[in-house]
């Protein structure tokens, strides 16, 4: 997987390749007494037993980096999905620029790296006994736990959305939702398409705005007589605002109507109407993104009300020093809820765990973030980006963030973003 890939080959895919991928069996194991041989609550062996919940950009990076940093550690990664699908870059699938098979991968590489992958669903987390209950495989004991389960939707925040979840797919969790939304976009043949953005914080701050550009690009290429009406609960785009707004005006001024401070309040699927803070609109198709919260396993374990609360220095839970948090599940920190941010935090957590199992401690480690957003799909695409670097404020015991942006869409940025994504996928899954 580490070969150099050009922009043309990255943008292309074959049905045969997709079929082969879908037929590939991931490296799945069943929990046995040999996985973590000691009963829950028992003191751990010198090697250490670490369970990781969630094999996305954060959990996968934590598991793989920990196994690399400390090979003797028993690492089991629990994930309910049999294949990995990348949410970062998935808007390019909606725009018709990347085929689905470029976003899907087998988990086989994790097994080759020594990580035990358990393809199962987490039912409950018992912090008292230090065990994870799974649907099919029973209890998994741990000495230390990494939680990177992602997000859940706040369905009740928008009455009517749950009833319309099949007609109005959200697609901010990987998998079937993206296929459903792609079908909605491709079957749309004109009229009014409404896309609603929730108040921050939510997963992937620039994600909805890139999606607007990619859906508008889809409509433009197909020559549709369509309006893409954006109802943004925020006053303006929460990330790369000028870059996105300029792109909408320069590239899609006859398609995109952007409205800030228009918060969705309710949906009536039968009448095809959306009520918002300024009025009501009728739609022919829609993508309504609701507010979000940490996945249920974190909230139900008492790690936070909406988002999990962490000790900034090492990303341990404020209520349990044996639980580390990674990725979108975290609240109260200056970390964007992005894929690369999760990837970076996962690596840092792995180093903290390796040190702790060896009876040591580390100073706060500096994560990093970068997020690319394609705004135009022609000729390999044009892309803008934002990056964050972090420093540690020892006096206040907190991270501080500095931001850089490139808001001029360019083909160079697009090509860089495609190689960046491929490199991360290689690293995590390789």
PAMIDREN-671605 format. One line per 2 residues: their letters; for each residue z, y, x of C-alpha. Coordinates in Angstrom, 2 decimals, padded with zeros to 5 digits. Layout:
# PAMIDREN-671605
A) Z/Y/X | ...
***
This chain:
# PAMIDREN-671605
XX) 000.00/000.00/000.00 | 000.26/002.32/002.94
XX) -003.43/002.87/003.50 | -004.77/006.41/003.41
XX) -006.39/007.13/000.05 | -008.84/009.95/-000.61
XX) -008.76/012.23/-003.61 | -011.78/010.53/-005.22
XX) -010.24/007.07/-005.02 | -006.90/008.36/-006.25
XX) -008.56/009.79/-009.33 | -010.55/006.65/-010.01
XX) -009.31/003.34/-011.37 | -010.77/000.16/-012.74
XX) -010.05/-001.95/-015.78 | -009.90/-004.97/-013.52
XX) -007.22/-003.31/-011.43 | -005.20/-002.47/-014.52
XX) -005.47/-006.03/-015.81 | -004.40/-007.45/-012.48
XX) -001.43/-005.12/-012.37 | -000.31/-005.98/-015.88
XX) -000.49/-009.68/-015.00 | 001.65/-009.28/-011.88
XX) 005.13/-010.72/-012.24 | 007.80/-008.35/-010.97
XX) 010.50/-009.69/-008.68 | 013.01/-010.62/-011.36
XX) 016.18/-012.62/-010.91 | 018.88/-013.77/-013.31
XX) 022.49/-012.99/-012.68 | 024.34/-015.97/-011.22
XX) 027.66/-016.63/-009.56 | 025.82/-016.33/-006.26
XX) 024.69/-012.78/-006.94 | 028.11/-011.20/-006.76
XX) 030.39/-014.20/-006.23 | 033.77/-012.56/-006.75
XX) 035.19/-011.92/-010.26 | 035.37/-008.38/-011.67
XX) 038.22/-006.37/-010.23 | 038.61/-008.45/-007.08
XX) 038.61/-006.66/-003.76 | 035.15/-006.56/-002.26
XX) 033.99/-008.40/000.82 | 033.18/-006.51/003.96
XX) 029.51/-006.54/002.99 | 030.24/-004.72/-000.27
XX) 028.82/-005.24/-003.75 | 026.82/-002.34/-005.17
XX) 025.24/-002.34/-008.61 | 022.55/000.23/-009.46
XX) 021.63/000.96/-013.06 | 018.10/002.28/-013.56
XX) 015.02/001.62/-011.41 | 013.36/005.00/-011.66
XX) 012.79/007.56/-008.94 | 016.53/007.91/-008.30
XX) 017.98/004.43/-008.70 | 015.14/002.69/-006.90
XX) 015.45/005.07/-003.94 | 019.21/004.60/-003.78
XX) 018.95/000.81/-003.84 | 016.17/000.57/-001.29
XX) 017.68/003.12/001.11 | 021.11/001.48/000.92
XX) 019.66/-001.92/001.73 | 017.79/-000.38/004.67
XX) 020.82/001.53/005.95 | 023.23/-001.37/005.51
XX) 021.41/-004.72/005.24 | 024.62/-006.74/004.73
XX) 025.37/-004.97/001.45 | 024.72/-006.95/-001.74
XX) 022.58/-004.64/-003.86 | 021.54/-005.52/-007.41
XX) 019.30/-003.15/-009.34 | 019.42/-003.49/-013.13
XX) 016.34/-002.32/-015.04 | 015.20/-003.27/-018.54
XX) 011.49/-002.50/-018.03 | 009.40/-005.21/-016.31
XX) 007.06/-002.68/-014.68 | 007.63/000.73/-013.13
XX) 005.76/003.65/-014.67 | 005.92/007.07/-013.06
XX) 006.70/010.02/-015.32 | 005.72/012.43/-012.52
XX) 001.90/012.68/-012.63 | 001.78/011.22/-016.17
XX) 000.47/014.48/-017.64 | -002.72/013.80/-015.68
XX) -003.07/010.62/-017.71 | -002.83/012.67/-020.92
XX) -005.49/015.03/-019.59 | -007.85/012.16/-018.81
XX) -007.68/012.74/-015.06 | -005.68/009.72/-013.88
XX) -005.99/006.25/-015.44 | -002.82/004.53/-016.56
XX) -002.97/001.88/-013.83 | -002.46/004.58/-011.18
XX) 001.00/005.19/-012.66 | 002.14/001.57/-013.08
XX) 003.51/-000.70/-010.38 | 005.18/-004.05/-009.93
XX) 008.75/-004.14/-008.64 | 007.86/-006.96/-006.20
XX) 008.35/-004.75/-003.14 | 012.04/-004.32/-003.90
XX) 012.62/-008.05/-003.60 | 010.81/-008.11/-000.27
XX) 013.16/-005.35/000.88 | 016.20/-007.46/-000.01
XX) 017.15/-005.72/-003.26 | 017.97/-008.09/-006.12
XX) 016.23/-006.87/-009.27 | 017.77/-007.93/-012.58
XX) 015.33/-007.38/-015.44 | 017.87/-006.89/-018.22
XX) 019.36/-004.29/-020.54 | 022.78/-002.76/-019.91
XX) 025.04/-003.14/-022.93 | 028.25/-001.61/-021.63
XX) 029.99/-000.35/-018.53 | 033.64/-001.28/-018.00
XX) 034.97/001.00/-015.30 | 038.43/-000.55/-015.51
XX) 037.26/-004.01/-014.50 | 034.38/-002.61/-012.41
XX) 031.73/-004.59/-014.23 | 028.44/-004.03/-016.02
XX) 027.72/-006.00/-019.19 | 024.08/-006.96/-019.67
XX) 022.34/-008.27/-022.77 | 021.08/-011.59/-021.38
XX) 022.90/-012.18/-018.12 | 026.54/-011.44/-018.82
XX) 028.82/-009.42/-016.56 | 027.88/-008.13/-013.13
XX) 030.85/-007.19/-010.96 | 030.66/-004.36/-008.45
XX) 032.72/-002.57/-005.84 | 030.66/000.62/-006.16
XX) 028.22/001.63/-008.88 | 025.19/003.91/-008.85
XX) 024.20/005.28/-012.25 | 020.66/006.59/-012.57
XX) 019.81/005.72/-016.20 | 017.86/008.86/-017.07
XX) 017.99/010.64/-020.41 | 018.26/010.13/-024.14
XX) 016.85/012.40/-026.82 | 019.08/014.47/-029.08
XX) 017.33/013.35/-032.26 | 019.75/015.09/-034.60
XX) 018.93/018.48/-033.07 | 015.63/018.49/-035.00
XX) 015.97/017.04/-038.52 | 012.95/014.97/-039.47
XX) 011.87/014.16/-035.92 | 013.33/010.65/-035.94
XX) 011.43/009.85/-039.13 | 008.25/011.10/-037.48
XX) 008.80/009.52/-034.06 | 005.66/007.37/-034.32
XX) 003.38/010.15/-035.57 | 004.90/012.68/-033.15
XX) 005.61/010.81/-029.88 | 007.70/012.62/-027.27
XX) 006.67/010.91/-024.02 | 009.47/012.09/-021.73
XX) 010.55/008.52/-021.07 | 008.07/006.22/-019.33
XX) 006.15/003.55/-021.13 | 004.94/003.12/-024.70
XX) 005.60/006.74/-025.62 | 002.91/007.90/-023.20
XX) 000.38/005.45/-024.61 | 001.21/006.65/-028.08
XX) 000.85/010.32/-027.17 | -002.40/009.64/-025.32
XX) -003.74/008.05/-028.49 | -002.65/011.06/-030.58
XX) -004.34/013.48/-028.15 | -007.56/011.48/-027.89
XX) -007.84/010.95/-031.64 | -007.27/014.63/-032.39
XX) -010.65/016.05/-033.38 | -009.82/019.70/-034.03
XX) -007.49/021.98/-035.94 | -003.92/022.86/-034.94
XX) -002.02/020.92/-032.33 | 001.61/022.06/-031.90
XX) 003.59/021.45/-028.72 | 007.27/022.38/-028.79
XX) 009.47/022.92/-025.71 | 013.29/022.60/-025.97
XX) 015.88/024.90/-024.50 | 016.72/024.07/-020.89
XX) 018.15/021.93/-019.40 | 015.87/018.97/-019.99
XX) 014.01/016.41/-017.88 | 011.31/017.91/-015.61
XX) 011.48/021.70/-016.18 | 007.74/022.35/-015.59
XX) 006.70/019.14/-017.36 | 005.99/020.58/-020.83
XX) 004.01/023.48/-019.37 | 001.82/021.24/-017.23
XX) 001.32/019.08/-020.33 | 000.11/022.14/-022.25
XX) -002.53/022.76/-019.57 | -003.60/019.13/-019.42
XX) -003.93/018.74/-023.20 | -005.82/022.04/-023.36
XX) -008.09/020.76/-020.59 | -008.68/017.59/-022.62
XX) -009.66/019.67/-025.67 | -011.86/021.99/-023.62
XX) -013.77/019.13/-021.99 | -014.40/017.58/-025.39
XX) -015.58/020.88/-026.85 | -013.09/020.82/-029.74
XX) -012.53/023.69/-032.10 | -008.79/023.60/-031.66
XX) -005.68/025.69/-031.23 | -002.84/024.43/-029.08
XX) 000.14/026.36/-030.43 | 003.15/026.37/-028.13
XX) 006.61/026.88/-029.64 | 008.93/027.45/-026.68
XX) 012.65/027.70/-027.42 | 012.98/029.58/-024.11
XX) 011.89/033.23/-023.77 | 009.26/032.20/-021.20
XX) 008.38/029.07/-019.20 | 011.50/027.99/-017.34
XX) 009.55/027.03/-014.21 | 006.53/028.67/-012.53
XX) 006.24/031.04/-015.51 | 003.58/033.39/-014.14
XX) 001.50/030.52/-012.80 | 001.39/028.75/-016.14
XX) 000.91/031.84/-018.29 | -001.93/033.05/-016.06
XX) -003.57/029.62/-016.25 | -003.37/029.57/-020.04
XX) -004.96/033.02/-020.19 | -007.60/032.44/-017.51
XX) -008.63/028.88/-018.38 | -007.68/028.26/-022.00
XX) -007.43/031.64/-023.72 | -009.44/030.39/-026.71
XX) -007.24/027.32/-027.06 | -003.62/028.02/-026.09
XX) -001.36/030.30/-028.14 | 001.98/030.62/-026.37
XX) 005.06/031.82/-028.28 | 008.37/032.27/-026.46
XX) 011.76/032.26/-028.24 | 010.37/030.03/-031.01
XX) 012.91/027.24/-031.36 | 012.01/024.30/-033.61
XX) 014.58/023.73/-036.35 | 013.08/020.95/-038.49
XX) 010.00/018.79/-039.03 | 008.50/017.53/-042.30
XX) 006.08/014.75/-041.40 | 004.95/014.23/-044.98
XX) 003.94/017.88/-045.37 | 002.92/018.23/-041.71
XX) 005.02/021.37/-041.27 | 007.36/022.55/-038.54
XX) 010.08/025.11/-039.25 | 011.13/027.32/-036.34
XX) 013.29/030.37/-035.79 | 010.46/032.79/-036.59
XX) 008.83/030.98/-039.51 | 006.89/027.85/-040.35
XX) 003.61/026.35/-039.16 | 001.39/023.57/-040.43
XX) 000.00/021.13/-037.86 | -002.70/018.48/-037.65
XX) -001.08/016.78/-034.64 | 002.01/017.55/-032.59
XX) 004.13/016.79/-029.56 | 007.65/018.01/-030.23
XX) 009.97/017.61/-027.25 | 013.63/017.64/-028.40
XX) 016.75/018.62/-026.46 | 018.03/015.89/-024.17
XX) 021.27/014.42/-022.85 | 022.42/011.87/-020.31
XX) 021.63/008.27/-021.22 | 024.18/006.60/-023.48
XX) 025.63/004.31/-020.80 | 026.95/007.35/-018.90
XX) 028.30/009.18/-021.95 | 029.90/006.11/-023.50
XX) 031.61/005.33/-020.20 | 033.35/008.72/-020.39
XX) 031.48/010.33/-017.49 | 030.58/013.48/-019.42
XX) 029.99/014.79/-022.92 | 026.29/015.71/-022.67
XX) 025.63/015.41/-018.92 | 027.64/013.51/-016.31
XX) 029.98/015.62/-014.20 | 030.02/015.01/-010.44
XX) 031.87/016.03/-007.31 | 029.14/018.00/-005.58
XX) 030.00/016.93/-002.02 | 029.19/013.22/-002.48
XX) 027.90/012.92/-006.08 | 030.78/010.73/-007.23
XX) 031.90/011.02/-010.82 | 034.69/013.50/-011.47
XX) 036.54/010.79/-013.39 | 035.79/007.73/-011.25
XX) 035.40/007.74/-007.44 | 033.72/004.33/-007.57
XX) 030.77/005.63/-009.59 | 027.94/007.68/-008.04
XX) 025.48/009.61/-010.20 | 021.81/010.21/-009.40
XX) 019.01/012.13/-011.08 | 018.57/013.61/-014.54
XX) 021.92/012.28/-015.76 | 023.76/014.93/-013.69
XX) 024.90/018.25/-015.16 | 026.56/021.35/-013.79
XX) 024.68/021.38/-010.47 | 021.73/023.49/-009.25
XX) 019.51/020.40/-009.15 | 016.28/020.48/-011.17
XX) 015.92/017.35/-013.30 | 012.78/016.24/-011.46
XX) 011.51/012.97/-010.03 | 011.59/014.13/-006.43
XX) 015.06/015.60/-006.89 | 016.25/012.20/-008.10
XX) 014.49/010.54/-005.17 | 016.22/012.85/-002.70
XX) 019.65/012.48/-004.31 | 019.24/008.70/-004.37
XX) 018.72/008.66/-000.61 | 021.78/010.86/-000.08
XX) 023.96/008.66/-002.28 | 022.83/005.60/-000.33
XX) 024.04/007.21/002.90 | 027.39/008.15/001.33
XX) 027.88/004.59/000.08 | 026.93/003.02/003.42
XX) 029.43/005.25/005.20 | 032.17/004.55/002.67
XX) 031.73/000.78/002.92 | 032.18/001.18/006.67
XX) 035.40/003.16/006.16 | 033.82/006.50/007.00
XX) 032.91/009.68/005.16 | 030.03/012.13/005.47
XX) 029.69/015.86/005.15 | 027.59/016.99/002.17
XX) 023.95/016.02/002.69 | 021.16/018.44/001.90
XX) 018.73/017.24/-000.77 | 015.31/018.78/-001.37
XX) 012.90/019.19/-004.24 | 009.23/019.90/-004.80
XX) 007.28/019.74/-008.03 | 003.51/019.98/-008.39
XX) 001.81/020.93/-011.66 | -001.90/020.58/-012.31
XX) -003.36/023.29/-014.53 | -007.09/022.51/-014.27
XX) -008.72/019.09/-014.00 | -012.21/020.03/-012.84
XX) -013.51/018.90/-009.42 | -010.36/017.01/-008.46
XX) -008.03/019.49/-010.11 | -006.19/022.68/-009.27
XX) -002.45/022.70/-008.88 | 000.55/025.02/-008.43
XX) 003.97/024.10/-007.07 | 007.65/025.00/-006.77
XX) 010.11/023.81/-004.12 | 013.86/024.03/-003.65
XX) 015.89/023.85/-000.48 | 019.66/023.55/-000.59
XX) 022.59/024.69/001.52 | 026.28/023.90/001.26
XX) 028.75/026.68/000.53 | 031.88/025.30/002.16
XX) 034.12/028.08/000.84 | 033.26/027.42/-002.80
XX) 032.49/023.71/-002.28 | 029.13/023.89/-003.97
XX) 025.40/023.66/-003.34 | 023.24/026.75/-003.37
XX) 019.50/026.69/-003.92 | 016.61/028.74/-002.55
XX) 013.21/028.53/-004.25 | 009.61/028.94/-003.08
XX) 006.48/028.86/-005.21 | 002.72/028.81/-004.88
XX) 001.38/030.03/-008.21 | -002.27/030.24/-007.21
XX) -004.03/027.11/-008.47 | -005.98/025.39/-005.73
XX) -007.86/022.18/-005.01 | -005.88/021.86/-001.77
XX) -002.62/021.79/-003.73 | -004.07/019.18/-006.07
XX) -005.11/016.92/-003.21 | -001.73/017.36/-001.53
XX) 000.04/016.46/-004.77 | -001.92/013.24/-005.17
XX) -001.14/012.13/-001.60 | 002.50/013.20/-002.09
XX) 002.84/011.02/-005.19 | 001.17/008.04/-003.51
XX) 003.45/008.38/-000.49 | 006.58/008.38/-002.67
XX) 005.36/005.38/-004.66 | 004.65/003.54/-001.39
XX) 008.10/004.38/-000.09 | 009.94/003.28/-003.22
XX) 007.89/000.24/-004.16 | 005.98/-000.64/-000.99
***
